[in-house]
Amino acid sequence: MREVFTEVEAWRKDGKAVAIATNVMRDGASLRPLGAKMAMTTQQDIAGSVTGGCIEGVVYEEAQGVLQTGEPKLLHYGVVGEQNPWDAGLSCGNSLDVFVETLDSPAWQEIYPALKTCLELGQMAAVATVISGPGLGNKLMLWPDGRRLGDLGDIGLNARAAAWMRKQMAAQETTWASFDMADEKAVVFVDVFTPVSRLVVIGAVHIAMPLVELAKTLGFKTIVIDPRTAFATRERFPQVDELITEWPSTALENLRPDEGTYVAAISHDEKLDNPALAIALKSPARYVGVLGTRKNIGKRLAALREMGLTEKQLERLRAPIGTNIGAILPDEIALSVLAEIVSAKHGMQRVGELATAIQPQSIVNH
């Protein structure tokens, strides 16, 4: 939703009816991920994309009908057949389901103000939508603290879906699931809205310079913290979004790390790194890693325990930082650090030198 939010708000202020198309199910890879959105009006306004071009035209036409009737619709697109090459379809050999709905629906009207606030403030939330079965188009919004808004149309489904949504928020994974009900199945899509990804680097050391450049290329908001003003300069970090010359633990506490925050402590100075790590590991930060040798991990963990951290909190620490790619040069080390951060962003957990994915459940039967 964030990708089309600015345009949607402008259209709504102009009094235009808006339809939203969302990628909700797919078989195989696609150019656009699940949750990708395309917003449309009756005046040929279009924002966003569901495939990058393959089916946008026909989705727009379908949206016009949805805007007229107010009834949501689940569309399925597969491979274009040789017999009917003029039909809309995907040329990549995969299939995709797109859910089209109007923002004027009662379900959207109930949750939109709250979702708008979350998007504007960069807060985390999840929105579940019934895309097939009873209660088509109904929505349930969930916050990390367990608050709910909306209704999927069944008390039992609300409870089961909320439990599943919490798991998907923890994994930051947008997906779908099928729930068995009394006589039917309800297919529910959950859209997980994550905060803007922030990379917070503790230590304006040499490795931090290529790390910031690489992170900016991948769309991270970058922040470097180092009280040593000789190192933390705009000449060394011309691309960084924020350069903070305060004590790292104080600055990090003021930044309030959230589920979209990734902390890399690379100053190689325990006086700077450890207090900042203590703040980060107590926060909801998505990733916390520290530069150092493997033989010193025990010493660092002991120091953090003395600062009051629990074993569960210490389990979150990636030490030594980075994916093992045999990196030696500063640029290579920066690449290994960012590779591990991207891995964590997409729900990968490191086990020793390996990483295993947290796979979302596609079928939920109870």
SERO-270261 format. One line per 5 residues: their letters; for each residue x, y, z of C-alpha. Coordinates in nm, 3 decimals. Layout:
a) X Y Z | ... $
END
This chain:
mrevf) 0.000 0.000 0.000 | 0.291 0.231 0.070 | 0.389 0.223 -0.299 | 0.056 0.379 -0.407 | -0.039 0.564 -0.089 $
tevea) 0.057 0.915 -0.207 | -0.148 0.886 -0.526 | -0.443 0.726 -0.349 | -0.456 1.008 -0.095 | -0.446 1.269 -0.372 $
wrkdg) -0.728 1.098 -0.562 | -0.940 1.066 -0.250 | -0.898 1.436 -0.177 | -1.024 1.505 -0.529 | -1.333 1.296 -0.456 $
kavai) -1.240 1.013 -0.693 | -1.348 0.655 -0.634 | -1.043 0.428 -0.602 | -0.997 0.058 -0.674 | -0.704 -0.145 -0.539 $
atnvm) -0.568 -0.458 -0.708 | -0.334 -0.676 -0.502 | -0.118 -0.979 -0.584 | -0.254 -1.237 -0.339 | -0.152 -1.583 -0.467 $
rdgas) 0.102 -1.710 -0.716 | 0.250 -2.028 -0.853 | 0.617 -1.974 -0.927 | 0.819 -1.654 -0.940 | 0.689 -1.321 -1.066 $
lrplg) 0.828 -0.976 -1.133 | 0.622 -0.830 -0.848 | 0.592 -0.983 -0.498 | 0.280 -1.085 -0.310 | 0.120 -0.770 -0.174 $
akmam) 0.221 -0.562 -0.477 | -0.055 -0.315 -0.556 | -0.205 -0.124 -0.845 | -0.445 0.162 -0.769 | -0.694 0.292 -1.028 $
ttqqd) -0.979 0.539 -1.072 | -1.254 0.575 -1.334 | -1.062 0.870 -1.485 | -0.774 0.652 -1.615 | -0.549 0.731 -1.319 $
iagsv) -0.312 0.440 -1.247 | -0.039 0.396 -0.986 | 0.171 0.093 -0.903 | 0.182 -0.242 -1.080 | 0.089 -0.605 -1.022 $
tggci) 0.313 -0.765 -1.283 | 0.519 -0.496 -1.450 | 0.301 -0.490 -1.762 | 0.164 -0.834 -1.856 | -0.195 -0.796 -1.732 $
egvvy) -0.225 -0.434 -1.617 | -0.465 -0.341 -1.897 | -0.718 -0.614 -1.824 | -0.689 -0.556 -1.447 | -0.774 -0.192 -1.506 $
eeaqg) -1.084 -0.293 -1.704 | -1.192 -0.537 -1.433 | -1.144 -0.262 -1.173 | -1.393 -0.041 -1.356 | -1.659 -0.304 -1.305 $
vlqtg) -1.569 -0.339 -0.937 | -1.597 0.038 -0.893 | -1.947 0.026 -1.045 | -2.084 -0.272 -0.849 | -1.883 -0.236 -0.528 $
epkll) -1.832 -0.615 -0.530 | -1.473 -0.741 -0.487 | -1.339 -0.993 -0.735 | -1.060 -1.254 -0.735 | -0.897 -1.281 -1.078 $
hygvv) -0.675 -1.566 -1.197 | -0.417 -1.537 -1.473 | -0.210 -1.819 -1.617 | -0.007 -1.887 -1.928 | -0.141 -1.748 -2.255 $
geqnp) -0.251 -2.038 -2.476 | -0.139 -2.075 -2.836 | -0.501 -2.117 -2.946 | -0.606 -1.783 -2.796 | -0.295 -1.564 -2.792 $
wdagl) -0.511 -1.252 -2.755 | -0.624 -1.357 -2.406 | -0.466 -1.182 -2.107 | -0.206 -1.395 -1.937 | 0.148 -1.431 -1.814 $
scgns) 0.437 -1.502 -2.048 | 0.664 -1.631 -1.770 | 0.497 -1.971 -1.745 | 0.355 -1.909 -1.396 | 0.015 -1.814 -1.257 $
ldvfv) -0.104 -1.525 -1.045 | -0.421 -1.437 -0.854 | -0.515 -1.071 -0.817 | -0.780 -0.942 -0.577 | -0.960 -0.626 -0.688 $
etlds) -1.171 -0.419 -0.447 | -1.295 -0.065 -0.396 | -1.177 0.159 -0.115 | -1.540 0.261 -0.069 | -1.630 -0.083 0.070 $
pawqe) -1.744 -0.092 0.437 | -1.443 -0.312 0.524 | -1.194 -0.063 0.380 | -1.377 0.234 0.528 | -1.346 0.084 0.876 $
iypal) -0.972 0.021 0.871 | -0.840 0.284 0.629 | -0.797 0.572 0.881 | -0.596 0.345 1.114 | -0.387 0.204 0.829 $
ktcle) -0.325 0.556 0.700 | -0.185 0.650 1.042 | 0.041 0.344 1.046 | 0.175 0.422 0.699 | 0.236 0.788 0.783 $
lgqma) 0.412 0.709 1.112 | 0.600 0.407 0.978 | 0.435 0.172 1.227 | 0.398 -0.202 1.183 | 0.058 -0.363 1.124 $
avatv) -0.104 -0.648 0.933 | -0.431 -0.652 0.741 | -0.608 -0.978 0.659 | -0.867 -0.997 0.380 | -1.104 -1.279 0.288 $
isgpg) -1.028 -1.337 -0.083 | -1.238 -1.652 -0.129 | -1.527 -1.806 0.060 | -1.781 -1.660 0.303 | -1.732 -1.295 0.393 $
lgnkl) -1.554 -1.205 0.068 | -1.372 -0.874 0.113 | -1.401 -0.864 0.493 | -1.092 -0.732 0.671 | -0.917 -0.765 1.007 $
mlwpd) -0.633 -0.533 1.109 | -0.383 -0.639 1.376 | -0.111 -0.446 1.560 | 0.200 -0.602 1.721 | 0.052 -0.541 2.068 $
grrlg) -0.252 -0.754 1.981 | -0.507 -0.479 1.916 | -0.761 -0.562 1.645 | -0.987 -0.365 1.416 | -1.242 -0.504 1.172 $
dlgdi) -1.410 -0.841 1.132 | -1.362 -1.136 0.896 | -1.725 -1.233 0.954 | -1.678 -1.520 1.200 | -1.560 -1.507 1.564 $
glnar) -1.366 -1.831 1.536 | -1.204 -1.726 1.210 | -1.104 -1.394 1.365 | -0.922 -1.571 1.649 | -0.748 -1.827 1.430 $
aaawm) -0.653 -1.570 1.169 | -0.516 -1.332 1.434 | -0.287 -1.605 1.571 | -0.162 -1.674 1.218 | -0.121 -1.303 1.148 $
rkqma) 0.102 -1.264 1.454 | 0.334 -1.531 1.316 | 0.343 -1.360 0.978 | 0.425 -1.025 1.140 | 0.713 -1.190 1.326 $
aqett) 0.842 -1.327 0.996 | 0.745 -1.004 0.813 | 0.594 -1.227 0.548 | 0.297 -1.137 0.328 | 0.111 -1.451 0.221 $
wasfd) -0.220 -1.639 0.223 | -0.377 -1.929 0.410 | -0.684 -2.149 0.384 | -0.902 -2.198 0.692 | -1.154 -2.480 0.728 $
madek) -1.492 -2.359 0.851 | -1.822 -2.540 0.918 | -1.918 -2.618 0.560 | -1.677 -2.412 0.354 | -1.320 -2.294 0.325 $
avvfv) -1.217 -1.935 0.370 | -0.901 -1.824 0.193 | -0.743 -1.529 0.373 | -0.464 -1.304 0.248 | -0.249 -1.117 0.500 $
dvftp) -0.065 -0.801 0.402 | 0.216 -0.725 0.647 | 0.306 -0.356 0.654 | 0.656 -0.310 0.790 | 0.826 0.012 0.899 $
vsrlv) 1.076 0.178 0.665 | 1.402 -0.019 0.675 | 1.668 0.167 0.872 | 2.032 0.062 0.893 | 2.197 0.201 1.207 $
vigav) 2.575 0.170 1.198 | 2.764 0.207 1.525 | 3.113 0.333 1.442 | 3.220 0.562 1.157 | 3.503 0.326 1.065 $
hiamp) 3.635 0.250 0.718 | 3.400 -0.048 0.665 | 3.103 0.176 0.741 | 3.160 0.384 0.426 | 3.095 0.109 0.167 $
lvela) 2.830 -0.037 0.397 | 2.630 0.286 0.382 | 2.672 0.311 0.004 | 2.552 -0.046 -0.051 | 2.260 -0.004 0.188 $
ktlgf) 2.148 0.315 0.014 | 2.147 0.127 -0.317 | 1.905 -0.125 -0.165 | 1.673 0.142 -0.031 | 1.769 0.152 0.337 $
ktivi) 1.755 0.473 0.534 | 2.109 0.495 0.673 | 2.224 0.633 1.008 | 2.583 0.641 1.135 | 2.655 0.702 1.504 $
dprta) 3.001 0.784 1.641 | 3.100 1.042 1.904 | 3.444 1.074 1.746 | 3.398 1.379 1.526 | 3.723 1.315 1.342 $
fatre) 3.566 1.001 1.194 | 3.198 1.100 1.170 | 3.223 1.361 0.894 | 3.021 1.441 0.584 | 3.339 1.414 0.377 $
rfpqv) 3.364 1.047 0.474 | 2.989 0.981 0.456 | 2.840 1.205 0.185 | 2.545 0.970 0.119 | 2.436 0.891 0.475 $
delit) 2.088 1.012 0.574 | 2.181 1.093 0.934 | 2.521 1.141 1.095 | 2.501 1.149 1.475 | 2.798 1.242 1.693 $
ewpst) 2.649 1.140 2.026 | 2.729 0.848 2.253 | 2.590 0.545 2.064 | 2.370 0.403 2.340 | 2.208 0.743 2.400 $
alenl) 2.156 0.809 2.029 | 2.018 0.461 1.968 | 1.773 0.492 2.254 | 1.648 0.820 2.106 | 1.606 0.653 1.766 $
rpdeg) 1.366 0.396 1.920 | 1.461 0.087 1.716 | 1.153 -0.086 1.569 | 1.077 -0.394 1.360 | 1.229 -0.226 1.055 $
tyvaa) 1.560 -0.137 1.224 | 1.889 -0.317 1.154 | 2.180 -0.243 1.388 | 2.542 -0.311 1.290 | 2.796 -0.239 1.567 $
ishde) 3.132 -0.223 1.390 | 3.339 0.032 1.584 | 3.550 -0.255 1.725 | 3.552 -0.060 2.054 | 3.364 -0.231 2.339 $
kldnp) 3.301 0.103 2.511 | 3.098 0.213 2.209 | 2.956 -0.119 2.089 | 2.842 -0.298 2.404 | 2.613 -0.030 2.554 $
alaia) 2.455 0.019 2.212 | 2.409 -0.357 2.172 | 2.234 -0.368 2.509 | 1.981 -0.109 2.386 | 1.934 -0.280 2.049 $
lkspa) 1.887 -0.632 2.189 | 1.615 -0.511 2.427 | 1.430 -0.346 2.139 | 1.217 -0.498 1.857 | 1.504 -0.437 1.610 $
ryvgv) 1.492 -0.688 1.325 | 1.867 -0.746 1.322 | 2.156 -0.684 1.565 | 2.511 -0.776 1.471 | 2.858 -0.693 1.601 $
lgtrk) 3.203 -0.701 1.443 | 3.465 -0.900 1.630 | 3.660 -1.223 1.641 | 3.498 -1.553 1.723 | 3.731 -1.610 2.019 $
nigkr) 3.599 -1.295 2.192 | 3.230 -1.382 2.167 | 3.223 -1.534 2.516 | 3.378 -1.224 2.669 | 3.127 -0.998 2.494 $
laalr) 2.830 -1.210 2.602 | 2.952 -1.203 2.962 | 2.974 -0.823 2.948 | 2.622 -0.798 2.808 | 2.490 -1.030 3.080 $
emglt) 2.635 -0.794 3.337 | 2.432 -0.518 3.171 | 2.115 -0.714 3.247 | 2.046 -0.891 2.919 | 1.870 -1.227 2.926 $
ekqle) 1.979 -1.540 2.743 | 1.680 -1.504 2.512 | 1.788 -1.152 2.420 | 2.149 -1.263 2.367 | 2.035 -1.535 2.126 $
rlrap) 1.938 -1.259 1.883 | 2.295 -1.128 1.850 | 2.471 -1.208 1.522 | 2.834 -1.248 1.622 | 3.065 -1.232 1.445 $
igtni) 2.873 -1.012 1.203 | 2.827 -1.098 0.837 | 2.775 -1.393 0.605 | 3.085 -1.603 0.548 | 3.190 -1.522 0.192 $
gailp) 3.563 -1.520 0.263 | 3.565 -1.139 0.282 | 3.899 -0.967 0.345 | 3.887 -0.615 0.200 | 3.663 -0.345 0.361 $
deial) 3.423 -0.344 0.066 | 3.396 -0.722 0.081 | 3.329 -0.716 0.456 | 3.061 -0.452 0.401 | 2.903 -0.678 0.137 $
svlae) 2.903 -0.974 0.377 | 2.738 -0.763 0.649 | 2.469 -0.635 0.416 | 2.411 -0.986 0.280 | 2.333 -1.105 0.631 $
ivsak) 2.107 -0.804 0.694 | 1.912 -0.870 0.373 | 1.887 -1.236 0.475 | 1.740 -1.133 0.810 | 1.504 -0.889 0.639 $
hgmqr) 1.355 -1.173 0.437 | 1.304 -1.405 0.732 | 1.627 -1.603 0.726 | 1.787 -1.722 1.048 | 2.153 -1.808 1.073 $
vgela) 2.242 -2.144 1.223 | 2.620 -2.162 1.263 | 2.750 -2.066 0.923 | 2.423 -2.150 0.747 | 2.088 -1.978 0.709 $
taiqp) 1.746 -2.140 0.707 | 1.428 -1.976 0.592 | 1.118 -1.930 0.803 | 0.859 -2.064 0.562 | 0.502 -1.935 0.589 $
qsivn) 0.219 -2.184 0.623 | -0.004 -2.198 0.321 | -0.270 -2.422 0.475 | -0.407 -2.373 0.825 | -0.653 -2.641 0.932 $
h) -0.774 -2.688 1.287 $
END
